[in-house]
Amino acid sequence: MTDGAGVFAAGARSQRLTQGDVIVVLAGTPHRFPEMPEPLSYLLVKVFY
């Protein structure tokens, strides 16, 4: 997360993210931002191997 805050859900787990947090989502895992009370920015890196 580069700016802002929100709740991120991946699979059956969810957690609040704030600036500086990093998460890893395994391929095929359903994921979303169910709560975004303020604008947020994030950097997405996809790794293919």
C-alpha positions in Angstrom: 0.0 0.0 0.0 1.6 3.2 -1.1 -1.1 5.6 0.3 -4.4 5.5 2.2 -5.9 2.6 4.1 -8.6 -0.1 3.6 -9.6 -3.7 4.3 -8.2 -6.3 2.0 -9.8 -9.8 1.8 -8.1 -12.9 0.3 -9.8 -16.2 0.5 -11.4 -16.5 4.0 -9.1 -13.9 5.6 -9.3 -10.2 5.7 -7.1 -7.5 7.3 -6.8 -3.8 7.5 -4.0 -2.4 5.4 -2.3 1.0 5.8 0.6 2.8 4.0 3.7 0.6 3.9 1.9 -2.8 4.2 2.8 -5.6 1.8 0.7 -8.6 1.0 1.2 -11.7 -1.1 -1.8 -13.4 -2.8 -1.2 -16.9 -4.2 -2.4 -17.5 -7.8 -6.1 -18.6 -7.9 -7.0 -17.0 -4.6 -10.1 -14.8 -4.8 -9.3 -11.3 -3.5 -10.8 -7.9 -3.2 -11.0 -4.6 -1.2 -14.4 -4.8 0.5 -13.9 -1.6 2.5 -12.2 1.5 1.2 -13.3 4.4 3.4 -10.8 6.7 1.8 -8.9 6.8 -1.6 -5.9 4.5 -1.7 -3.0 3.7 -4.0 -1.1 0.5 -4.3 1.7 -1.0 -6.4 0.9 -4.3 -8.1 3.6 -6.8 -9.0 2.7 -10.0 -10.9 5.3 -12.7 -11.0 4.9 -15.4 -13.7 7.0 -18.5 -13.7 
